Amino acid sequence: MKKACKMVMAVVGSVLLIASALKTHQLLTEPIISKGFWESREFFIIQIPLEIGLGIWVLCGLFRKAAWLTAVLGFTVFVAVTLYKALIGAESCGCFGVVKVNPWITFSSIDVPLLAAM
């Protein structure tokens, strides 16, 4: 059980770091055209360091229960935002920066499974 828990947290931390790296790349290379709060440049500037910090925190294993709880809360927010974007018909969730992924795919294959696994 402990080994499975560590593997799930490693996957969660890796997903967070990959997503933040792709968002950083988008922030540095493309103009961000704001279509609302979730796609604004300011939101990216706040979100990227938070994702990097949470990803590193989850991976390093320091204060595991607090990191787990914060990751669960974070992924709950991700699920809500991704579901909202899927329901309004957005062509990309914006979760992975320059990599355009349908919100339904992100919702059903990344966010919900990782939240359930945690």
DSSP file (Angstrom, degrees, kcal/mol; ACC not computed):
  #  RESIDUE AA STRUCTURE BP1 BP2  ACC     N-H-->O    O-->H-N    N-H-->O    O-->H-N    TCO  KAPPA ALPHA  PHI   PSI    X-CA   Y-CA   Z-CA
    1    1 A M     >        0   0    0      0, 0.0     4,-2.3     0, 0.0     5,-0.2   0.000 360.0 360.0 360.0 -44.2    0.0    0.0    0.0
    2    2 A K  H  >  +     0   0    0      1,-0.2     4,-2.1     2,-0.2     5,-0.1   0.884 360.0  50.5 -63.3 -38.2    2.8    2.4    0.9
    3    3 A K  H  > S+     0   0    0      2,-0.2     4,-2.0     1,-0.2    -1,-0.2   0.902 110.2  49.5 -67.0 -41.1    4.6    1.7   -2.4
    4    4 A A  H  > S+     0   0    0      2,-0.2     4,-2.4     1,-0.2    -2,-0.2   0.889 109.8  52.3 -64.3 -39.3    1.4    2.3   -4.4
    5    5 A C  H  X S+     0   0    0     -4,-2.3     4,-2.3     1,-0.2    -2,-0.2   0.910 109.3  48.7 -62.9 -43.3    0.8    5.6   -2.5
    6    6 A K  H  X S+     0   0    0     -4,-2.1     4,-2.0     1,-0.2    -1,-0.2   0.876 110.8  51.4 -64.6 -37.1    4.3    6.8   -3.3
    7    7 A M  H  X S+     0   0    0     -4,-2.0     4,-2.3     2,-0.2    -2,-0.2   0.917 109.7  49.1 -67.4 -42.4    3.9    5.9   -7.0
    8    8 A V  H  X S+     0   0    0     -4,-2.4     4,-2.6     1,-0.2    -2,-0.2   0.933 112.2  48.2 -61.8 -45.4    0.6    7.8   -7.2
    9    9 A M  H  X S+     0   0    0     -4,-2.3     4,-2.6     1,-0.2    -1,-0.2   0.850 109.4  53.5 -65.8 -33.0    2.2   10.8   -5.6
   10   10 A A  H  X S+     0   0    0     -4,-2.0     4,-2.3     2,-0.2    -1,-0.2   0.905 110.7  46.6 -65.7 -41.3    5.2   10.6   -8.0
   11   11 A V  H  X S+     0   0    0     -4,-2.3     4,-2.7     2,-0.2    -2,-0.2   0.924 112.9  49.7 -65.5 -43.7    2.8   10.6  -10.9
   12   12 A V  H  X S+     0   0    0     -4,-2.6     4,-2.3     1,-0.2    -2,-0.2   0.934 112.7  46.6 -61.0 -47.6    0.9   13.5   -9.5
   13   13 A G  H  X S+     0   0    0     -4,-2.6     4,-2.2     1,-0.2    -1,-0.2   0.895 113.0  49.6 -62.1 -40.5    4.1   15.5   -8.9
   14   14 A S  H  X S+     0   0    0     -4,-2.3     4,-2.6     2,-0.2     5,-0.2   0.911 109.8  50.4 -66.1 -42.3    5.4   14.7  -12.4
   15   15 A V  H  X S+     0   0    0     -4,-2.7     4,-2.6     1,-0.2     5,-0.2   0.913 111.2  49.6 -61.6 -42.4    2.1   15.7  -14.0
   16   16 A L  H  X S+     0   0    0     -4,-2.3     4,-2.3    -5,-0.2    -2,-0.2   0.914 112.8  46.1 -63.5 -42.7    2.1   19.0  -12.1
   17   17 A L  H  X S+     0   0    0     -4,-2.2     4,-2.1     2,-0.2    -2,-0.2   0.892 113.8  48.2 -68.7 -38.8    5.8   19.8  -13.1
   18   18 A I  H  X S+     0   0    0     -4,-2.6     4,-2.4     2,-0.2     5,-0.2   0.932 112.7  48.7 -65.5 -45.0    5.2   18.8  -16.8
   19   19 A A  H  X S+     0   0    0     -4,-2.6     4,-2.1    -5,-0.2    -2,-0.2   0.914 112.8  47.3 -61.9 -42.9    2.0   21.0  -16.9
   20   20 A S  H  X S+     0   0    0     -4,-2.3     4,-2.4    -5,-0.2    -1,-0.2   0.866 110.5  52.4 -69.0 -34.3    3.8   24.0  -15.3
   21   21 A A  H  X S+     0   0    0     -4,-2.1     4,-2.2     2,-0.2    -2,-0.2   0.914 111.0  47.1 -65.4 -41.8    6.8   23.6  -17.7
   22   22 A L  H  X S+     0   0    0     -4,-2.4     4,-2.0     2,-0.2    76,-0.7   0.876 112.7  49.1 -67.9 -36.5    4.5   23.6  -20.7
   23   23 A K  H  X S+     0   0    0     -4,-2.1     4,-2.8     2,-0.2    -2,-0.2   0.887 109.8  52.0 -68.3 -38.6    2.6   26.6  -19.4
   24   24 A T  H  X S+     0   0    0     -4,-2.4     4,-2.2     2,-0.2    -2,-0.2   0.917 108.7  51.0 -62.3 -43.1    5.9   28.4  -18.7
   25   25 A H  H  X S+     0   0    0     -4,-2.2     4,-1.7     1,-0.2     5,-0.2   0.922 112.0  46.8 -59.5 -44.5    6.9   27.7  -22.3
   26   26 A Q  H  X S+     0   0    0     -4,-2.0     4,-2.4     1,-0.2    -2,-0.2   0.916 110.8  52.1 -64.4 -42.7    3.7   29.1  -23.6
   27   27 A L  H  < S+     0   0    0     -4,-2.8    -1,-0.2     1,-0.2    -2,-0.2   0.864 115.4  41.5 -61.7 -36.8    4.0   32.2  -21.3
   28   28 A L  H  < S+     0   0    0     -4,-2.2    -1,-0.2    -5,-0.2    -2,-0.2   0.729 124.8  32.4 -84.4 -22.6    7.5   32.9  -22.6
   29   29 A T  H  < S+     0   0    0     -4,-1.7    -2,-0.2    -5,-0.2    -3,-0.2   0.656 112.8  48.9-111.9 -18.7    6.9   32.2  -26.3
   30   30 A E  S  < S-     0   0    0     -4,-2.4     2,-0.3    -5,-0.2    -1,-0.1  -0.929  79.3-112.3-125.9 146.5    3.3   33.2  -27.2
   31   31 A P        -     0   0    0      0, 0.0     2,-0.7     0, 0.0    -3,-0.1  -0.603  34.1-131.8 -71.1 136.4    1.2   36.2  -26.6
   32   32 A I        -     0   0    0     -2,-0.3     2,-0.8    -5,-0.1     9,-0.2  -0.816  15.7-158.5 -93.0 115.2   -1.6   35.2  -24.2
   33   33 A I        -     0   0    0     -2,-0.7     2,-0.4     7,-0.1     0, 0.0  -0.853  20.3-131.8 -95.2 113.7   -5.0   36.5  -25.5
   34   34 A S        +     0   0    0     -2,-0.8     6,-0.1     1,-0.2     3,-0.1  -0.501  34.3 169.0 -74.3 123.0   -7.3   36.7  -22.5
   35   35 A K  S    S-     0   0    0      1,-0.4     2,-0.3    -2,-0.4    -1,-0.2   0.152  72.1 -40.1-111.3  14.3  -10.6   35.0  -23.0
   36   36 A G  S >  S-     0   0    0      1,-0.1     3,-0.8     2,-0.0    -1,-0.4  -0.884  84.6 -57.0 147.1-178.8  -11.5   35.3  -19.4
   37   37 A F  G >  S+     0   0    0     -2,-0.3     3,-1.2     1,-0.2     6,-0.3   0.889 126.4  55.8 -61.2 -42.1  -10.0   34.8  -16.0
   38   38 A W  G 3  S+     0   0    0      1,-0.3    -1,-0.2    -3,-0.1    -4,-0.0   0.695 114.3  39.6 -69.4 -18.3   -8.8   31.2  -16.5
   39   39 A E  G <  S+     0   0    0     -3,-0.8    -1,-0.3     4,-0.0    -2,-0.2   0.295  89.1 121.5-110.8   8.9   -6.8   32.2  -19.6
   40   40 A S    <>  -     0   0    0     -3,-1.2     4,-1.8    -4,-0.4     5,-0.1  -0.350  68.7-125.3 -76.5 154.1   -5.4   35.5  -18.5
   41   41 A R  H  > S+     0   0    0     -9,-0.2     4,-2.3     1,-0.2     5,-0.2   0.880 111.6  55.4 -62.0 -39.6   -1.7   36.2  -18.3
   42   42 A E  H  > S+     0   0    0      1,-0.2     4,-1.6     2,-0.2    -1,-0.2   0.896 105.7  51.0 -62.7 -41.0   -2.0   37.2  -14.7
   43   43 A F  H  > S+     0   0    0     -6,-0.3     4,-3.1     1,-0.2    -1,-0.2   0.902 109.9  50.3 -64.3 -40.4   -3.6   33.9  -13.8
   44   44 A F  H  X S+     0   0    0     -4,-1.8     4,-2.6     1,-0.2    -2,-0.2   0.914 107.3  54.0 -61.7 -42.5   -0.8   32.0  -15.5
   45   45 A I  H  < S+     0   0    0     -4,-2.3    -1,-0.2     1,-0.2    -2,-0.2   0.833 116.5  38.4 -63.8 -32.4    1.8   34.1  -13.6
   46   46 A I  H  X S+     0   0    0     -4,-1.6     4,-1.1    -5,-0.2    -2,-0.2   0.878 117.7  49.2 -80.8 -41.5    0.1   33.1  -10.3
   47   47 A Q  H  X S+     0   0    0     -4,-3.1     4,-2.6    -5,-0.2     5,-0.2   0.878 100.9  61.3 -70.3 -40.8   -0.6   29.5  -11.3
   48   48 A I  H  X S+     0   0    0     -4,-2.6     4,-2.5     1,-0.2     5,-0.2   0.930 106.5  42.8 -59.3 -52.2    2.8   28.4  -12.6
   49   49 A P  H  > S+     0   0    0      0, 0.0     4,-2.7     0, 0.0    -1,-0.2   0.875 113.8  53.4 -64.3 -33.0    4.8   28.9   -9.4
   50   50 A L  H  X S+     0   0    0     -4,-1.1     4,-2.5     2,-0.2    -2,-0.2   0.917 111.1  45.7 -65.0 -42.0    2.0   27.3   -7.4
   51   51 A E  H  X S+     0   0    0     -4,-2.6     4,-2.8     2,-0.2     5,-0.2   0.907 113.7  49.1 -66.7 -41.5    2.0   24.2   -9.6
   52   52 A I  H  X S+     0   0    0     -4,-2.5     4,-2.5    -5,-0.2     5,-0.2   0.944 113.1  47.4 -62.0 -47.1    5.8   24.0   -9.5
   53   53 A G  H  X S+     0   0    0     -4,-2.7     4,-2.4    -5,-0.2    -2,-0.2   0.915 114.3  45.7 -60.8 -44.5    5.9   24.3   -5.8
   54   54 A L  H  X S+     0   0    0     -4,-2.5     4,-2.8     2,-0.2     5,-0.2   0.902 112.1  52.1 -66.7 -40.1    3.1   21.7   -5.3
   55   55 A G  H  X S+     0   0    0     -4,-2.8     4,-2.1     2,-0.2    -2,-0.2   0.923 113.4  43.3 -61.4 -44.8    4.8   19.4   -7.7
   56   56 A I  H  X S+     0   0    0     -4,-2.5     4,-2.6     2,-0.2     5,-0.2   0.904 113.8  52.0 -66.6 -41.6    8.1   19.6   -6.0
   57   57 A W  H  X>S+     0   0    0     -4,-2.4     4,-1.3    -5,-0.2     5,-0.6   0.926 111.6  45.8 -60.9 -46.4    6.5   19.3   -2.6
   58   58 A V  H  <5S+     0   0    0     -4,-2.8    -1,-0.2     1,-0.2    -2,-0.2   0.903 115.1  47.8 -64.7 -41.3    4.6   16.2   -3.6
   59   59 A L  H  <5S+     0   0    0     -4,-2.1    -2,-0.2    -5,-0.2    -1,-0.2   0.876 109.0  51.8 -68.9 -38.0    7.7   14.6   -5.1
   60   60 A C  H  <5S-     0   0    0     -4,-2.6    -1,-0.2    -5,-0.1    -2,-0.2   0.769  98.0-137.6 -75.7 -22.9   10.0   15.3   -2.2
   61   61 A G  T ><5 +     0   0    0     -4,-1.3     3,-0.6     1,-0.3     2,-0.4   0.632  45.4 153.2  81.6  12.8    7.7   13.7    0.3
   62   62 A L  T 3 <S-     0   0    0     -5,-0.6    -1,-0.3     1,-0.3     5,-0.2  -0.635  75.4  -1.1 -78.1 131.5    8.1   16.4    3.0
   63   63 A F  T 3> S-     0   0    0     -2,-0.4     4,-2.5     3,-0.1     3,-0.3   0.975  83.1-168.3  50.4  63.7    5.0   16.6    5.3
   64   64 A R  H <> S+     0   0    0     -3,-0.6     4,-2.9     1,-0.2     5,-0.2   0.839  76.9  49.9 -55.3 -43.9    3.3   13.9    3.2
   65   65 A K  H  > S+     0   0    0      2,-0.2     4,-2.6     1,-0.2    -1,-0.2   0.912 113.3  46.0 -66.1 -41.2   -0.2   14.3    4.7
   66   66 A A  H  > S+     0   0    0     -3,-0.3     4,-2.4     2,-0.2    -2,-0.2   0.900 114.5  48.5 -67.1 -40.3   -0.2   18.0    4.2
   67   67 A A  H  X S+     0   0    0     -4,-2.5     4,-2.5    -5,-0.2    -2,-0.2   0.910 112.0  49.7 -64.6 -41.8    1.1   17.6    0.6
   68   68 A W  H  X S+     0   0    0     -4,-2.9     4,-2.6    -5,-0.2    -2,-0.2   0.936 111.8  47.7 -61.4 -47.1   -1.5   14.9   -0.1
   69   69 A L  H  X S+     0   0    0     -4,-2.6     4,-2.4     1,-0.2    -2,-0.2   0.907 113.0  48.2 -62.6 -42.6   -4.3   17.2    1.2
   70   70 A T  H  X S+     0   0    0     -4,-2.4     4,-2.6     2,-0.2    -1,-0.2   0.896 112.0  49.7 -64.9 -40.1   -3.1   20.1   -0.8
   71   71 A A  H  X S+     0   0    0     -4,-2.5     4,-2.9     2,-0.2     5,-0.2   0.899 110.3  50.5 -65.4 -40.6   -2.8   18.0   -3.9
   72   72 A V  H  X S+     0   0    0     -4,-2.6     4,-1.9     2,-0.2    -2,-0.2   0.927 112.5  46.6 -62.8 -44.4   -6.3   16.6   -3.4
   73   73 A L  H  X S+     0   0    0     -4,-2.4     4,-1.9     2,-0.2    -2,-0.2   0.915 113.3  49.8 -63.0 -42.4   -7.7   20.2   -3.0
   74   74 A G  H  X S+     0   0    0     -4,-2.6     4,-2.4     1,-0.2    -2,-0.2   0.928 111.9  46.4 -62.2 -46.2   -5.7   21.3   -6.1
   75   75 A F  H  X S+     0   0    0     -4,-2.9     4,-2.5     2,-0.2    -1,-0.2   0.795 107.2  58.4 -70.7 -26.0   -6.9   18.4   -8.3
   76   76 A T  H  X S+     0   0    0     -4,-1.9     4,-2.0    -5,-0.2    -1,-0.2   0.913 109.1  45.3 -64.6 -41.7  -10.5   19.1   -7.0
   77   77 A V  H  X S+     0   0    0     -4,-1.9     4,-2.8     2,-0.2     5,-0.3   0.915 111.7  52.4 -65.3 -43.1  -10.2   22.6   -8.4
   78   78 A F  H  X S+     0   0    0     -4,-2.4     4,-2.8     1,-0.2     5,-0.3   0.910 108.9  50.3 -59.4 -42.2   -8.6   21.2  -11.6
   79   79 A V  H  X S+     0   0    0     -4,-2.5     4,-2.5     2,-0.2    -1,-0.2   0.927 112.1  47.4 -61.6 -45.2  -11.6   18.8  -12.0
   80   80 A A  H  X S+     0   0    0     -4,-2.0     4,-2.3     2,-0.2    -2,-0.2   0.928 115.2  44.3 -63.2 -46.3  -14.1   21.7  -11.6
   81   81 A V  H  X S+     0   0    0     -4,-2.8     4,-2.5     2,-0.2    -2,-0.2   0.917 114.9  48.3 -66.7 -43.0  -12.3   24.0  -14.0
   82   82 A T  H  X S+     0   0    0     -4,-2.8     4,-2.3    -5,-0.3    -2,-0.2   0.902 112.0  49.4 -65.2 -40.8  -11.8   21.3  -16.6
   83   83 A L  H  X S+     0   0    0     -4,-2.5     4,-2.6    -5,-0.3    -1,-0.2   0.913 110.4  51.2 -63.8 -42.1  -15.4   20.2  -16.4
   84   84 A Y  H  X S+     0   0    0     -4,-2.3     4,-1.9     1,-0.2    -2,-0.2   0.936 111.5  46.8 -58.9 -47.2  -16.6   23.8  -16.7
   85   85 A K  H  X>S+     0   0    0     -4,-2.5     5,-2.5     1,-0.2     4,-0.6   0.871 112.5  50.5 -64.5 -36.4  -14.4   24.3  -19.8
   86   86 A A  H ><5S+     0   0    0     -4,-2.3     3,-0.7     1,-0.2    -1,-0.2   0.909 110.1  49.9 -66.6 -41.5  -15.7   21.0  -21.3
   87   87 A L  H 3<5S+     0   0    0     -4,-2.6    -2,-0.2     1,-0.2    -1,-0.2   0.822 109.7  49.7 -69.3 -31.2  -19.3   22.0  -20.7
   88   88 A I  H 3<5S-     0   0    0     -4,-1.9    -1,-0.2    -5,-0.2    -2,-0.2   0.558 117.9-112.3 -85.1  -5.3  -19.0   25.4  -22.3
   89   89 A G  T <<5 +     0   0    0     -3,-0.7    -3,-0.2    -4,-0.6    -2,-0.1   0.760  49.4 174.0  86.9  26.4  -17.3   23.7  -25.3
   90   90 A A      < -     0   0    0     -5,-2.5    -1,-0.2    -6,-0.2     3,-0.1  -0.388  31.6-139.1 -64.1 143.0  -13.8   25.1  -25.1
   91   91 A E  S    S+     0   0    0      1,-0.2     2,-0.3    11,-0.1    -1,-0.1   0.738  86.1  22.1 -78.9 -21.2  -11.5   23.5  -27.6
   92   92 A S        -     0   0    0     10,-0.2    10,-0.2     8,-0.1    -1,-0.2  -0.997  63.4-143.4-143.4 146.1   -8.6   23.2  -25.1
   93   93 A C        -     0   0    0      8,-2.1     9,-0.1    -2,-0.3    -1,-0.1   0.730  34.5-134.2 -79.3 -20.7   -8.5   23.1  -21.4
   94   94 A G    >   +     0   0    0      7,-0.3     3,-1.0     5,-0.2     6,-0.1   0.537  68.6 125.8  79.3   5.7   -5.3   25.1  -21.2
   95   95 A C  T 3  S+     0   0    0      1,-0.3   -72,-0.2     6,-0.2   -73,-0.1   0.789  76.1  36.5 -68.1 -28.7   -3.9   22.6  -18.7
   96   96 A F  T >  S-     0   0    0      3,-0.5     3,-2.1     1,-0.3    -1,-0.3  -0.088  97.8-136.0-121.1  34.0   -0.8   21.9  -20.7
   97   97 A G  T <  S+     0   0    0     -3,-1.0    -1,-0.3     1,-0.3   -74,-0.2  -0.271  86.2  12.4  57.9-116.8    0.0   25.3  -22.2
   98   98 A V  T 3  S+     0   0    0    -76,-0.7     2,-0.8    -2,-0.1    -1,-0.3   0.701 110.7  87.8 -70.5 -19.9    1.0   25.0  -25.9
   99   99 A V  S <  S-     0   0    0     -3,-2.1     2,-0.6    -5,-0.1    -3,-0.5  -0.725  76.7-144.3 -82.6 112.4   -0.2   21.4  -26.1
  100  100 A K        +     0   0    0     -2,-0.8     2,-0.4    -8,-0.1    -8,-0.1  -0.686  24.9 175.4 -84.1 118.6   -3.9   21.6  -26.9
  101  101 A V        -     0   0    0     -2,-0.6    -8,-2.1     4,-0.0    -7,-0.3  -0.985  35.6-111.6-126.6 132.9   -5.9   18.9  -25.2
  102  102 A N    >>  -     0   0    0     -2,-0.4     4,-2.1   -10,-0.2     3,-0.6  -0.379  26.1-129.2 -59.2 134.7   -9.7   18.5  -25.3
  103  103 A P  H 3> S+     0   0    0      0, 0.0     4,-2.8     0, 0.0     5,-0.2   0.832 107.1  57.3 -59.1 -32.7  -11.1   19.2  -21.9
  104  104 A W  H 3> S+     0   0    0      2,-0.2     4,-2.5     1,-0.2     5,-0.2   0.880 107.2  48.4 -66.2 -35.7  -13.1   16.0  -21.9
  105  105 A I  H <> S+     0   0    0     -3,-0.6     4,-2.5     2,-0.2     5,-0.4   0.936 114.1  45.2 -68.0 -46.1   -9.9   14.0  -22.4
  106  106 A T  H  X>S+     0   0    0     -4,-2.1     5,-2.5     1,-0.2     4,-1.7   0.920 115.1  49.0 -61.7 -43.8   -8.1   15.8  -19.6
  107  107 A F  I  <>S+     0   0    0     -4,-2.8     5,-2.0    -5,-0.2    -2,-0.2   0.933 120.2  34.3 -60.5 -48.8  -11.1   15.4  -17.4
  108  108 A S  I  <5S+     0   0    0     -4,-2.5    -2,-0.2    -5,-0.2    -1,-0.2   0.734 127.7  32.8 -86.2 -22.7  -11.7   11.7  -17.9
  109  109 A S  I  <5S+     0   0    0     -4,-2.5    -3,-0.2    -5,-0.2    -2,-0.2   0.589 131.7  14.4-112.4 -10.7   -8.1   10.5  -18.4
  110  110 A I  I  X5S+     0   0    0     -4,-1.7     4,-2.0    -5,-0.4     5,-0.3   0.662 121.9  40.6-125.0 -60.4   -6.0   12.7  -16.1
  111  111 A D  I  ><S+     0   0    0     -5,-2.5     4,-2.4     2,-0.2     5,-0.2   0.959 118.9  38.9 -65.5 -56.2   -7.8   14.8  -13.5
  112  112 A V  H  ><S+     0   0    0     -5,-2.0     4,-2.7    -6,-0.3     5,-0.2   0.930 117.4  49.0 -64.7 -46.1  -10.5   12.4  -12.3
  113  113 A P  H  > S+     0   0    0      0, 0.0     4,-2.4     0, 0.0    -1,-0.2   0.911 114.0  46.1 -61.0 -39.8   -8.3    9.3  -12.3
  114  114 A L  H  X S+     0   0    0     -4,-2.0     4,-2.0     2,-0.2    -2,-0.2   0.903 113.1  49.6 -69.1 -38.7   -5.5   11.0  -10.4
  115  115 A L  H  < S+     0   0    0     -4,-2.4    -1,-0.2    -5,-0.3    -3,-0.2   0.920 113.2  46.8 -63.3 -43.1   -8.0   12.5   -7.9
  116  116 A A  H  < S+     0   0    0     -4,-2.7    -2,-0.2     1,-0.2    -1,-0.2   0.879 110.9  52.5 -65.3 -38.2   -9.5    9.1   -7.4
  117  117 A A  H  <        0   0    0     -4,-2.4    -1,-0.2     1,-0.3    -2,-0.2   0.851 360.0 360.0 -68.0 -33.5   -6.1    7.5   -7.0
  118  118 A M     <        0   0    0     -4,-2.0    -1,-0.3    -5,-0.2    -2,-0.2   0.514 360.0 360.0 -70.5 360.0   -5.1   10.0   -4.3
